[in-house]
Amino acid sequence: MTIQTNLTGLDLRAEIDRLRRERNAVILAHYYQKPEIQDIADFVGDSLDLSRKAQATDADVIAFCGVRFMAETAKILSPDKVVILPDMDAGCSLEDSCPPEQFAEFRARHPHHIALTYINCSAAVKALSDVIVTSSSAETILAKIDPAQKIIFGPDRNLGGYLARKTGRDLLLWPGVCIVHEAFSETELLKLKAQYPTAPIAAHPECPAVILDHADYVGSTRGILEYAATVTGDTLIVATEPHIIHQMEKAMPGKRFIGAPGADGNCNCNICPYMALNTMEKLYIALRDLEPRIEIEEGLRLNAKKSLDAMLSLASGTVGLGDLGPAKVTGD
Protein backbone atom coordinates (compact mmCIF):
# COMPACT_ATOMS: atom_id res chain seq x y z
CA MET A 1 0.00 0.00 0.00
CA THR A 2 1.47 3.37 -1.02
CA ILE A 3 1.04 6.31 1.34
CA GLN A 4 -0.16 9.25 -0.74
CA THR A 5 -0.06 11.95 1.92
CA ASN A 6 3.00 13.91 3.04
CA LEU A 7 3.21 13.31 6.78
CA THR A 8 6.48 15.16 7.35
CA GLY A 9 6.53 16.93 10.70
CA LEU A 10 3.40 15.21 12.01
CA ASP A 11 3.51 13.93 15.59
CA LEU A 12 2.26 10.48 14.67
CA ARG A 13 1.88 9.21 18.22
CA ALA A 14 -0.18 12.23 19.25
CA GLU A 15 -2.29 12.05 16.09
CA ILE A 16 -2.92 8.33 16.53
CA ASP A 17 -3.99 8.96 20.12
CA ARG A 18 -6.33 11.71 18.95
CA LEU A 19 -7.89 9.53 16.27
CA ARG A 20 -8.18 6.62 18.68
CA ARG A 21 -10.35 8.79 20.92
CA GLU A 22 -12.36 10.36 18.10
CA ARG A 23 -13.04 7.03 16.39
CA ASN A 24 -13.62 5.16 19.67
CA ALA A 25 -11.01 2.73 18.40
CA VAL A 26 -9.02 -0.02 20.05
CA ILE A 27 -5.51 -0.65 18.68
CA LEU A 28 -4.24 -4.23 18.67
CA ALA A 29 -0.63 -5.24 18.06
CA HIS A 30 0.74 -8.73 17.63
CA TYR A 31 4.00 -9.60 19.38
CA TYR A 32 5.73 -9.61 15.97
CA GLN A 33 5.02 -5.93 15.31
CA LYS A 34 7.70 -3.23 15.51
CA PRO A 35 8.34 -1.92 19.04
CA GLU A 36 6.85 1.52 18.36
CA ILE A 37 3.56 -0.10 17.31
CA GLN A 38 3.55 -2.44 20.29
CA ASP A 39 4.09 0.52 22.59
CA ILE A 40 1.13 2.52 21.26
CA ALA A 41 -1.31 -0.42 21.26
CA ASP A 42 -4.10 -0.92 23.77
CA PHE A 43 -3.43 -4.65 23.73
CA VAL A 44 -0.37 -6.67 22.69
CA GLY A 45 -0.68 -10.42 22.34
CA ASP A 46 -1.36 -13.55 20.31
CA SER A 47 -3.76 -13.32 17.39
CA LEU A 48 -6.90 -14.93 18.87
CA ASP A 49 -6.30 -13.36 22.28
CA LEU A 50 -6.31 -9.93 20.64
CA SER A 51 -9.53 -10.56 18.73
CA ARG A 52 -11.29 -11.75 21.89
CA LYS A 53 -10.10 -8.73 23.86
CA ALA A 54 -11.35 -6.37 21.16
CA GLN A 55 -14.67 -8.23 21.07
CA ALA A 56 -15.11 -7.55 24.80
CA THR A 57 -14.64 -3.78 24.42
CA ASP A 58 -17.23 -1.16 23.50
CA ALA A 59 -14.98 0.14 20.71
CA ASP A 60 -16.57 1.03 17.38
CA VAL A 61 -13.32 0.47 15.46
CA ILE A 62 -10.64 -2.24 15.70
CA ALA A 63 -7.26 -1.27 14.25
CA PHE A 64 -5.42 -4.58 13.97
CA CYS A 65 -1.66 -4.23 13.59
CA GLY A 66 -0.90 -7.74 12.50
CA VAL A 67 -1.64 -9.67 9.33
CA ARG A 68 -4.79 -10.16 7.27
CA PHE A 69 -6.02 -13.45 8.74
CA MET A 70 -5.82 -11.92 12.23
CA ALA A 71 -7.94 -8.94 11.21
CA GLU A 72 -10.39 -11.32 9.56
CA THR A 73 -10.69 -13.25 12.83
CA ALA A 74 -11.47 -10.00 14.63
CA LYS A 75 -14.21 -9.28 12.08
CA ILE A 76 -15.62 -12.80 12.42
CA LEU A 77 -15.98 -12.30 16.17
CA SER A 78 -17.03 -8.60 16.01
CA PRO A 79 -19.14 -8.20 12.87
CA ASP A 80 -20.67 -4.91 14.01
CA LYS A 81 -17.31 -3.23 14.54
CA VAL A 82 -15.28 -1.60 11.78
CA VAL A 83 -12.03 -3.56 11.41
CA ILE A 84 -9.09 -1.91 9.69
CA LEU A 85 -5.65 -3.23 8.78
CA PRO A 86 -2.87 -0.67 8.20
CA ASP A 87 -1.66 -2.52 5.08
CA MET A 88 -3.91 -4.98 3.26
CA ASP A 89 -0.83 -6.57 1.72
CA ALA A 90 0.17 -7.83 5.19
CA GLY A 91 -0.55 -11.48 4.47
CA CYS A 92 0.91 -14.73 5.78
CA SER A 93 2.90 -17.47 4.07
CA LEU A 94 0.78 -20.11 5.82
CA GLU A 95 -2.42 -18.51 4.57
CA ASP A 96 -0.93 -18.23 1.07
CA SER A 97 0.07 -21.91 1.13
CA CYS A 98 -3.54 -23.01 1.56
CA PRO A 99 -5.87 -21.58 -1.13
CA PRO A 100 -9.49 -22.37 -0.21
CA GLU A 101 -10.26 -24.02 -3.58
CA GLN A 102 -7.35 -26.44 -3.17
CA PHE A 103 -8.23 -27.10 0.46
CA ALA A 104 -11.84 -27.88 -0.52
CA GLU A 105 -10.60 -30.34 -3.17
CA PHE A 106 -8.25 -31.95 -0.63
CA ARG A 107 -11.10 -32.36 1.85
CA ALA A 108 -13.28 -33.91 -0.85
CA ARG A 109 -10.60 -36.53 -1.53
CA HIS A 110 -10.60 -37.49 2.17
CA PRO A 111 -14.29 -37.58 3.13
CA HIS A 112 -13.75 -39.57 6.34
CA HIS A 113 -11.36 -36.99 7.81
CA ILE A 114 -12.30 -33.96 9.86
CA ALA A 115 -10.22 -30.81 9.44
CA LEU A 116 -8.36 -29.33 12.39
CA THR A 117 -6.98 -26.13 10.97
CA TYR A 118 -4.43 -23.79 12.48
CA ILE A 119 -5.78 -20.27 12.95
CA ASN A 120 -3.14 -18.96 10.50
CA CYS A 121 -5.48 -19.32 7.51
CA SER A 122 -8.04 -17.29 5.61
CA ALA A 123 -11.67 -16.87 6.62
CA ALA A 124 -12.58 -19.01 3.60
CA VAL A 125 -10.44 -21.91 4.85
CA LYS A 126 -11.85 -21.49 8.37
CA ALA A 127 -15.30 -21.88 6.81
CA LEU A 128 -14.17 -25.18 5.25
CA SER A 129 -12.82 -26.49 8.56
CA ASP A 130 -14.39 -28.34 11.48
CA VAL A 131 -12.29 -26.98 14.33
CA ILE A 132 -9.76 -24.14 14.39
CA VAL A 133 -6.79 -24.61 16.70
CA THR A 134 -4.06 -22.38 18.07
CA SER A 135 -0.59 -23.42 19.10
CA SER A 136 -1.67 -23.37 22.75
CA SER A 137 -5.00 -25.17 22.31
CA ALA A 138 -4.23 -27.82 19.67
CA GLU A 139 -3.02 -30.55 22.02
CA THR A 140 -6.01 -30.15 24.35
CA ILE A 141 -8.39 -30.32 21.40
CA LEU A 142 -6.70 -33.42 19.95
CA ALA A 143 -7.07 -35.18 23.31
CA LYS A 144 -10.85 -34.65 23.14
CA ILE A 145 -11.27 -36.21 19.69
CA ASP A 146 -11.89 -39.95 19.32
CA PRO A 147 -8.54 -41.65 18.58
CA ALA A 148 -10.23 -43.53 15.73
CA GLN A 149 -11.23 -40.29 13.99
CA LYS A 150 -9.12 -39.50 10.94
CA ILE A 151 -7.80 -35.94 10.96
CA ILE A 152 -6.50 -33.48 8.39
CA PHE A 153 -4.20 -30.89 9.94
CA GLY A 154 -3.25 -27.75 8.05
CA PRO A 155 -1.83 -25.52 6.91
CA ASP A 156 1.37 -25.78 9.02
CA ARG A 157 3.18 -29.09 8.53
CA ASN A 158 5.73 -28.22 11.23
CA LEU A 159 3.11 -27.60 13.91
CA GLY A 160 1.18 -30.65 12.71
CA GLY A 161 4.31 -32.80 12.80
CA TYR A 162 5.15 -31.59 16.31
CA LEU A 163 1.64 -32.48 17.50
CA ALA A 164 1.77 -35.89 15.82
CA ARG A 165 5.09 -36.71 17.51
CA LYS A 166 3.95 -35.45 20.90
CA THR A 167 0.50 -37.07 20.94
CA GLY A 168 1.09 -40.16 18.79
CA ARG A 169 -1.84 -39.19 16.56
CA ASP A 170 -1.72 -39.98 12.86
CA LEU A 171 -2.38 -36.63 11.18
CA LEU A 172 -2.74 -36.05 7.45
CA LEU A 173 -0.66 -32.89 7.01
CA TRP A 174 -1.18 -30.05 4.58
CA PRO A 175 2.29 -29.05 3.29
CA GLY A 176 2.44 -25.38 4.36
CA VAL A 177 5.18 -23.65 6.35
CA CYS A 178 5.82 -20.29 7.96
CA ILE A 179 8.70 -18.68 6.08
CA VAL A 180 9.92 -16.99 9.27
CA HIS A 181 10.23 -20.15 11.36
CA GLU A 182 11.45 -22.21 8.43
CA ALA A 183 14.44 -19.86 8.13
CA PHE A 184 16.09 -20.90 11.40
CA SER A 185 19.34 -22.83 10.93
CA GLU A 186 20.22 -25.83 13.10
CA THR A 187 23.93 -25.34 12.38
CA GLU A 188 23.87 -21.69 13.42
CA LEU A 189 21.71 -22.47 16.45
CA LEU A 190 24.26 -25.03 17.66
CA LYS A 191 27.04 -22.47 17.19
CA LEU A 192 25.07 -20.00 19.31
CA LYS A 193 24.40 -22.66 21.93
CA ALA A 194 28.14 -23.34 22.10
CA GLN A 195 28.66 -19.65 22.93
CA TYR A 196 25.97 -19.74 25.63
CA PRO A 197 25.97 -23.37 26.85
CA THR A 198 23.80 -22.71 29.91
CA ALA A 199 21.17 -20.66 28.04
CA PRO A 200 17.93 -22.55 27.42
CA ILE A 201 16.19 -22.40 24.05
CA ALA A 202 12.52 -21.47 23.69
CA ALA A 203 10.95 -22.25 20.30
CA HIS A 204 7.61 -21.83 18.59
CA PRO A 205 6.14 -25.09 17.24
CA GLU A 206 6.02 -23.59 13.74
CA CYS A 207 9.79 -24.28 13.67
CA PRO A 208 11.07 -27.39 11.87
CA ALA A 209 11.69 -30.51 13.95
CA VAL A 210 15.48 -30.06 13.77
CA ILE A 211 15.08 -26.80 15.71
CA LEU A 212 12.44 -28.10 18.13
CA ASP A 213 14.68 -31.07 18.98
CA HIS A 214 17.10 -28.65 20.65
CA ALA A 215 14.47 -26.61 22.49
CA ASP A 216 14.04 -26.65 26.25
CA TYR A 217 10.55 -25.20 25.82
CA VAL A 218 8.13 -25.33 22.88
CA GLY A 219 5.04 -23.15 22.93
CA SER A 220 3.00 -20.26 21.59
CA THR A 221 4.28 -16.70 21.57
CA ARG A 222 2.48 -16.03 24.84
CA GLY A 223 3.80 -19.29 26.24
CA ILE A 224 7.36 -18.33 25.32
CA LEU A 225 6.93 -15.01 27.14
CA GLU A 226 5.68 -16.79 30.24
CA TYR A 227 8.51 -19.31 30.05
CA ALA A 228 11.05 -16.48 29.84
CA ALA A 229 9.87 -15.25 33.22
CA THR A 230 10.61 -18.65 34.77
CA VAL A 231 14.18 -18.96 33.48
CA THR A 232 16.57 -18.71 36.42
CA GLY A 233 19.64 -17.83 34.36
CA ASP A 234 20.31 -14.47 32.76
CA THR A 235 20.18 -15.52 29.08
CA LEU A 236 17.51 -17.08 26.86
CA ILE A 237 17.75 -18.04 23.18
CA VAL A 238 14.46 -17.33 21.39
CA ALA A 239 13.46 -19.22 18.23
CA THR A 240 10.54 -17.21 16.92
CA GLU A 241 10.07 -13.84 15.22
CA PRO A 242 12.51 -11.56 17.09
CA HIS A 243 10.15 -8.63 17.73
CA ILE A 244 8.72 -10.62 20.65
CA ILE A 245 11.97 -9.84 22.44
CA HIS A 246 10.74 -6.27 22.91
CA GLN A 247 8.11 -7.47 25.37
CA MET A 248 10.66 -9.68 27.15
CA GLU A 249 13.07 -6.80 27.58
CA LYS A 250 10.32 -4.57 28.95
CA ALA A 251 9.16 -7.18 31.44
CA MET A 252 12.60 -8.57 32.37
CA PRO A 253 15.23 -5.84 31.85
CA GLY A 254 17.85 -7.76 33.82
CA LYS A 255 17.92 -10.69 31.42
CA ARG A 256 19.50 -11.11 27.99
CA PHE A 257 17.39 -12.41 25.10
CA ILE A 258 19.09 -13.60 21.92
CA GLY A 259 17.19 -14.27 18.71
CA ALA A 260 17.99 -17.65 17.19
CA PRO A 261 20.00 -17.19 13.98
CA GLY A 262 19.03 -17.91 10.42
CA ALA A 263 21.21 -19.53 7.80
CA ASP A 264 23.21 -16.30 7.41
CA GLY A 265 24.21 -16.39 11.09
CA ASN A 266 21.88 -13.63 12.30
CA CYS A 267 18.17 -13.21 12.96
CA ASN A 268 17.46 -10.57 10.30
CA CYS A 269 16.10 -13.17 7.88
CA ASN A 270 13.62 -14.19 10.58
CA ILE A 271 11.83 -10.83 10.69
CA CYS A 272 8.36 -11.40 9.23
CA PRO A 273 8.17 -9.37 6.01
CA TYR A 274 4.37 -9.25 6.22
CA MET A 275 4.25 -7.93 9.78
CA ALA A 276 6.88 -5.35 8.81
CA LEU A 277 4.50 -3.78 6.27
CA ASN A 278 2.56 -2.13 9.10
CA THR A 279 4.02 1.23 10.14
CA MET A 280 3.01 4.13 12.34
CA GLU A 281 2.29 6.17 9.21
CA LYS A 282 -0.04 3.51 7.82
CA LEU A 283 -1.75 3.09 11.18
CA TYR A 284 -2.41 6.84 11.31
CA ILE A 285 -3.86 6.87 7.79
CA ALA A 286 -5.99 3.78 8.47
CA LEU A 287 -7.49 5.44 11.55
CA ARG A 288 -7.96 8.72 9.68
CA ASP A 289 -9.67 7.18 6.64
CA LEU A 290 -11.06 3.98 8.21
CA GLU A 291 -9.43 2.12 5.33
CA PRO A 292 -8.26 -0.49 4.37
CA ARG A 293 -11.31 -2.19 5.85
CA ILE A 294 -11.94 -5.89 6.39
CA GLU A 295 -15.26 -7.06 4.95
CA ILE A 296 -16.55 -10.64 5.08
CA GLU A 297 -19.74 -11.87 3.44
CA GLU A 298 -22.18 -12.87 6.21
CA GLY A 299 -22.68 -16.48 5.13
CA LEU A 300 -18.92 -17.00 4.98
CA ARG A 301 -18.47 -15.28 8.34
CA LEU A 302 -21.02 -17.52 10.05
CA ASN A 303 -19.45 -20.68 8.59
CA ALA A 304 -15.99 -19.54 9.72
CA LYS A 305 -17.35 -18.69 13.16
CA LYS A 306 -18.63 -22.27 13.60
CA SER A 307 -15.08 -23.63 13.49
CA LEU A 308 -13.88 -20.93 15.90
CA ASP A 309 -16.77 -21.66 18.26
CA ALA A 310 -15.91 -25.36 18.14
CA MET A 311 -12.38 -24.51 19.25
CA LEU A 312 -13.55 -22.32 22.12
CA SER A 313 -15.88 -25.09 23.27
CA LEU A 314 -13.25 -27.84 23.10
CA ALA A 315 -10.32 -25.78 24.39
CA SER A 316 -11.76 -24.46 27.64
CA GLY A 317 -8.98 -26.25 29.51
CA THR A 318 -6.34 -24.01 27.91
CA VAL A 319 -7.71 -20.81 29.44
CA GLY A 320 -4.81 -18.97 30.99
CA LEU A 321 -2.20 -20.82 28.93
CA GLY A 322 -1.84 -18.36 26.07
CA ASP A 323 -4.08 -17.05 23.37
CA LEU A 324 -7.25 -18.28 25.10
CA GLY A 325 -6.32 -16.56 28.33
CA PRO A 326 -8.13 -13.87 30.29
CA ALA A 327 -8.19 -10.38 28.81
CA LYS A 328 -5.56 -8.04 30.19
CA VAL A 329 -3.40 -5.24 28.89
CA THR A 330 0.15 -6.38 28.10
CA GLY A 331 1.27 -3.18 26.41
CA ASP A 332 0.29 0.47 26.52
C-alpha positions, 0 to 999 in steps of 0.5 A: 500500500502506497502512502499518498499523503505527506506526513512530514513533521506530524507527531504520529503518536499524538495524532494516533492517540487523537484519532483513537479517541475520536473514532472510539477505536481499540488498537491491537498489536501482535507480538511480531510488530515493531516496538513503536507499534507495540508501545502505542497499542491498547493490547499486545498479544497472540492473534486470537487473544487480541480478537477476543479482547477487542470483542469484549470492548465497547470500541466502534473500530478495531485497528489490527496491527498484524496480518490479514487473517488476524484482522479477519478473525477480529471481524468474524468475532465482532461483525458490528465493529469496523475492522481496519488493517494498516496494510492490506498486503500484510498477508501470511505465508501459511495462509498463502500456502492453503488456497481455499479451492485447493483445500476444498478439493483436498477435503473432498478426496478425504471424506472420512477426515475432519479438518483441524486447521491452524488459525493462520489461515483465511476466513474461507479456509476457516469456513471449510474447517471443522475446528480451528486450533491455536498453538496453545489449544491444539493438544487439548483439542486433539485429546478430546477427539476420538482416537479412531477419527481421521484428521487433516491438519493444516496448513502448518506441517511443522506444527502438525508434525510436532503435534503428531510426535507429541501425541502419537496421533496420525495426522494427514498434514497439509504441506504449508510452512511459515517462512519466518520459522522455516528460516532458522538454521540448526547449524547456526543455532548449535554455534550460538548454543556453544557460545551460551551453553547454559542458556535454554532455548525457547521455540515456537512449534512452527519451527522445523523438527530439527530446531524443536529437537534442541528446544528446552521449551516449545510453545505459543508466543504467549507461552514463550513469554511466560517461560522467559519469566521462569528462566533462572539464568540471565540468558535465553535463546528465542526461536521465533520472530525476534520482535517478541523480544521487545516485550521480554526486555520490557518485562525482564530488563535484567535478562538477555534475550538472543534471537535464534540465527538464520542460515546467514548467522543472524536473525534478520532473515527471521523478521516477518516481512508481512508484519513489517508492512505495518508502520506508524504512518499507515496506522495513522492513515488507516485510523484517519480514513477507516481504510483499508477495511476488512469485509466478510460476506455474512454467510462466509463469516457464520461458517468460519465462526462455527469452526472458531466456536468449536475450538472455544468449546473444546479448548476451555482447559487451555484458558490462561495458557496463552491465546485463550487466556483472560483479557488483560493489557500487556502493552500500553 
